[in-house]
Amino acid sequence: MQIDVLSLFPEMFEGPMNTSIIGKAQEKGVANIDITDFRKFAVNKHGHVDDYPYGGGAGMLLRVDPIHDALEEIERKHPDTKKRVILMDPAGETFTQKHAESFAEDAHLIFICGHYEGYDERIRSYVTDEISVGDYVLTGGELGAMIVIDATVRLLEDAVGNEASITGDSFSTGLLEYPQYTRPAEYKGMKVPDVLMSGNHAKIADWKEKESLRRTYERRSDMLKNYPLTPKQAKWLEEIKAETE
């Protein structure tokens, strides 16, 4: 996957994009991340990429022309890839695991990270997706873009050492992940559930599925509103509800 990021602060990406899973993914050639400081496409010698809004208003708006020119340069470098252009914007769709899974299917992602008060509306004509990482406002789109990139890259083939670990992640199955334990089997009176040490794989699988359902019900019951429960899960859910009453 080719990932390009348009940012006024490329140095923000140096650590997060070159360590842990993302750094290893780049070392393996699974992903390549290029950061473009679009101030080099400034409209004057003073490096301006923003301007006052027509009709008045507070703050400054990111101009359309530097973004257009930056996107054109990326197109010249990578003319043969279909590009998905993602605008990081508080007004965009709230980012979810489903978005990450969708982005992971693409060969080339471009992220536009804004600053200032907002965007010239014409920038949206170059965009395929508008994404927000939550109902709050950050000083710029960089941190949000890093979150989306991290969640997406880890889904790429060979990005994670044990790919089986991804399939059980919270949200990937539509439920939160079940509780997990490691050694010691008992610590300060707290014991690992017996079923996990039983060696009975069928019972362990059922325990994990039921506990995943329990955790989702207790912490994020909203996720169950449209979740297609199997008959077995529906029975478990009734048991869980009875236990908590």
Secondary structure as GFF3:
##gff-version 3
##sequence-region A 1 245
A	DSSP	beta_strand	2	7	.	.	.	ID=ss1
A	DSSP	three_ten_helix	10	13	.	.	.	ID=ss2
A	DSSP	three_ten_helix	16	18	.	.	.	ID=ss3
A	DSSP	alpha_helix	20	28	.	.	.	ID=ss4
A	DSSP	beta_strand	32	37	.	.	.	ID=ss5
A	DSSP	three_ten_helix	38	41	.	.	.	ID=ss6
A	DSSP	beta_strand	50	51	.	.	.	ID=ss7
A	DSSP	beta_strand	61	62	.	.	.	ID=ss8
A	DSSP	alpha_helix	64	77	.	.	.	ID=ss9
A	DSSP	beta_strand	83	94	.	.	.	ID=ss10
A	DSSP	alpha_helix	97	103	.	.	.	ID=ss11
A	DSSP	beta_strand	108	113	.	.	.	ID=ss12
A	DSSP	beta_strand	118	119	.	.	.	ID=ss13
A	DSSP	three_ten_helix	121	126	.	.	.	ID=ss14
A	DSSP	beta_strand	129	132	.	.	.	ID=ss15
A	DSSP	alpha_helix	142	153	.	.	.	ID=ss16
A	DSSP	alpha_helix	164	167	.	.	.	ID=ss17
A	DSSP	beta_strand	186	187	.	.	.	ID=ss18
A	DSSP	beta_strand	190	191	.	.	.	ID=ss19
A	DSSP	three_ten_helix	194	197	.	.	.	ID=ss20
A	DSSP	alpha_helix	201	219	.	.	.	ID=ss21
A	DSSP	three_ten_helix	221	224	.	.	.	ID=ss22
A	DSSP	alpha_helix	231	244	.	.	.	ID=ss23
###
